[in-house]
Amino acid sequence: MIKEKISAIQLVYLMAGYVLGTAMILGLGADTKQDAWIYILIGMGSSLILMVVYTQLSAYYSGDTLVQMLPKIIGRFLSYPVILLYIVHFTYSAARACRELGDLIVTTILTETPILVVIGSFMVLMIYCLLGGVETLGRMAEIIFPIYIFALILIWLLLFSVEPFDVKNLTPVLGNGVQPLLKKAIPTAINFPFGETIVIMMFFPFLSNKKHIRKIGLSALVIGGILLTINSIMMLSTLGPEIYSRDLFTLLAATQMVSVADFLERFDALVILMMVAGVFFKVGGFTFGASVAISQLFKLKQTRSVLISLGLIITPLSLISSSNYVEHIDFGFKFFVPYFLTLLQIIVPILLLFTAMIRKKLGLL
């Protein structure tokens, strides 16, 4: 495999956009209502510890991806099923992100267009970008992320003009107490979207300068977490906790309320373009991670054919994974996130770090 290089700032932009990704679409912590912003902060704070775990593993095995370090930590035979689980995770998570984008598009602006066409078109563009290598993905992130942030801040400023906007919607803070909130936030808020940054371990070997991997990982989490927290506060202030907890696309619903002097209206298209950009980061990260993992597992010299194959798998997988959007969300937050992701994003990395530390003390690292 040709090892292209990505700069530190490009990886920060890519991972911060990756954290925002579909989280902007879904409205995090909906069932915690006015405490959703605290729910996000709990997830971000806890995930910083996880990022230390990820980066420490990468420091122990510098130059190795997650797939390459697994056989060195737990042995060749034990590592195979674990690697396969991570490939399934990256591939299925990419399919879920595509499904969320597809449902958003067909229920808002392209109501007569088959969802297959929407997701298929998006994946063609995604694979075309990834075929250019990690450098192309990094350059795209460097261009898109600042524009994304500018658009997001513009929408927030416009929301101040909405008549129902009221910060009192954030009260009572911790109205149901701390313990119920913690039960809902752990591990769900950690796993989605913050814990999904475990895919960054597939990018570290491609960094042009590997000296500051921990700063890169933590910076991406903090930037993404703060932006999600502010966004949640703006949505709650605009929509109120009841609508926030029920609406499937909160940012879109809030933006549709903007009307400046009965002249500046219909900012829906801007929100949808932002969401397309967010899913671009998410699907790009997952698909790249899966392609590198497959290539390294089977010792392939290139990822081109793997990327094309993944594109052909992810598109139909996003459609057959659930019969409708409500079922898709229900499965995700009741089974996939709390169980499958907890295993691969929290339990396995911590066990790997402990094993690596023991091996280091015994001089086997």
Beta strands, then each sheet from edge to edge (+ up, - down):
end
